[in-house]
Amino acid sequence: MKFRILIVDDHEVVRVGLRRILDPMWEVCGEAANGREAIDKALELKPDLILMDLSMPLMDGMEAIRRIRKLGIPTIIVILSLHDATDQTKQVGADAWLLKDASAEQLNKTMWGLLNPGTVSEARRSPR
């Protein structure tokens, strides 16, 4: 079974790069370039996991995560940011965060750990 991933980042080059480094066991079911699109895609596609940037136009990642949680969409959300997002992770209800300079191995291991509880994860997890 492939897990379905939604990639949310306002930079196309980042979205393309993420697609290329993700393990083949993940199915990228969609992409979004801002928080509003992320909410629409999350409702439509019902991904298992969302990789969410924080700084985006129209609606930032923090607000998008808040709204996704408020809608009750049962998805794992990983903040992927240039900056330490520990505080934001807890505030908005994300499951984990990684810095954008994380290795492909760290990203894939984090996703695997979140989608398969009980396995090792490199993420800075947030208690919900």
C-alpha positions as CSV (number, residue, x, y, z in Angstrom):
1,M,0.0,0.0,0.0
2,K,1.3,3.4,-0.9
3,F,0.7,6.3,1.4
4,R,-0.7,9.4,-0.3
5,I,1.3,12.7,0.2
6,L,0.2,16.3,-0.4
7,I,3.1,18.7,-1.0
8,V,2.4,22.4,-0.1
9,D,5.0,25.0,-0.9
10,D,4.8,28.3,-2.8
11,H,8.0,27.5,-4.7
12,E,7.6,25.1,-7.6
13,V,11.2,24.2,-7.6
14,V,10.8,23.0,-4.0
15,R,7.7,20.9,-4.8
16,V,9.5,19.3,-7.8
17,G,12.6,18.7,-5.7
18,L,10.5,17.0,-2.9
19,R,8.8,14.8,-5.5
20,R,12.2,13.6,-6.7
21,I,13.7,12.8,-3.3
22,L,10.7,11.1,-1.8
23,D,10.9,7.3,-1.5
24,P,9.0,5.5,-4.3
25,M,6.7,4.0,-1.5
26,W,5.0,7.4,-1.3
27,E,2.4,8.5,-3.8
28,V,2.3,12.3,-4.3
29,C,-1.4,12.7,-4.8
30,G,-1.3,16.5,-5.2
31,E,0.5,19.8,-4.8
32,A,-0.6,23.2,-3.5
33,A,1.1,26.6,-3.8
34,N,-0.6,28.4,-0.8
35,G,-2.7,27.7,2.3
36,R,-6.0,28.1,0.6
37,E,-5.1,25.5,-2.1
38,A,-3.8,23.2,0.7
39,I,-7.2,23.2,2.4
40,D,-9.1,22.6,-0.8
41,K,-6.7,19.8,-1.8
42,A,-6.8,18.2,1.6
43,L,-10.6,18.1,1.5
44,E,-10.6,16.7,-2.1
45,L,-7.7,14.2,-1.9
46,K,-7.7,13.1,1.7
47,P,-4.0,12.6,1.9
48,D,-2.4,10.4,4.5
49,L,0.3,13.1,5.1
50,I,0.8,16.7,4.2
51,L,4.2,18.4,3.9
52,M,3.5,22.0,4.7
53,D,5.6,25.1,4.2
54,L,4.8,28.0,6.6
55,S,5.6,31.2,4.6
56,M,3.2,31.3,1.6
57,P,1.0,33.9,-0.1
58,L,-2.8,34.2,0.3
59,M,-2.8,32.1,3.5
60,D,0.3,30.9,5.4
61,G,0.9,27.3,6.5
62,M,0.0,28.0,10.1
63,E,-3.5,29.2,9.3
64,A,-4.0,26.4,6.8
65,I,-3.1,23.8,9.4
66,R,-5.4,25.4,11.9
67,R,-8.3,25.2,9.4
68,I,-7.5,21.7,8.3
69,R,-7.6,20.6,12.0
70,K,-10.8,22.5,12.6
71,L,-12.4,20.7,9.6
72,G,-11.5,17.4,11.2
73,I,-9.5,16.1,8.2
74,P,-7.6,13.1,9.5
75,T,-4.2,13.6,8.1
76,I,-0.7,13.8,9.5
77,I,0.9,17.2,9.0
78,V,4.6,17.8,8.9
79,I,5.8,21.4,8.8
80,L,8.8,21.8,6.4
81,S,10.4,25.2,7.1
82,L,13.6,27.2,6.9
83,H,13.2,28.1,10.6
84,D,12.8,26.1,13.8
85,A,9.0,25.6,14.1
86,T,8.8,24.0,17.5
87,D,6.4,26.6,18.9
88,Q,4.3,26.8,15.8
89,T,4.0,23.0,15.6
90,K,2.4,22.9,19.1
91,Q,0.2,26.0,18.5
92,V,-1.4,24.8,15.2
93,G,-1.6,21.1,15.8
94,A,1.0,19.8,13.4
95,D,2.4,16.4,14.1
96,A,6.1,17.2,13.4
97,W,8.5,19.6,11.8
98,L,11.7,19.4,9.8
99,L,14.1,22.0,8.6
100,K,14.3,22.4,4.9
101,D,17.9,21.5,5.0
102,A,17.1,18.0,6.2
103,S,18.4,15.2,4.1
104,A,16.2,13.0,1.9
105,E,16.9,10.2,4.3
106,Q,15.7,12.2,7.3
107,L,12.6,13.3,5.5
108,N,11.7,9.8,4.4
109,K,12.5,8.3,7.8
110,T,10.3,11.0,9.5
111,M,7.4,10.3,7.2
112,W,7.8,6.6,7.7
113,G,7.9,7.0,11.5
114,L,4.7,9.1,11.5
115,L,2.8,6.8,9.2
116,N,4.0,3.7,11.0
117,P,3.9,4.5,14.7
118,G,6.4,2.6,16.8
119,T,9.2,3.0,14.3
120,V,12.1,5.4,14.6
121,S,11.4,9.0,13.5
122,E,13.9,11.9,13.1
123,A,11.2,14.5,13.5
124,R,10.7,16.9,16.3
125,R,7.3,15.6,17.2
126,S,4.6,17.7,18.7
127,P,2.2,16.4,21.4
128,R,-1.4,17.2,20.2
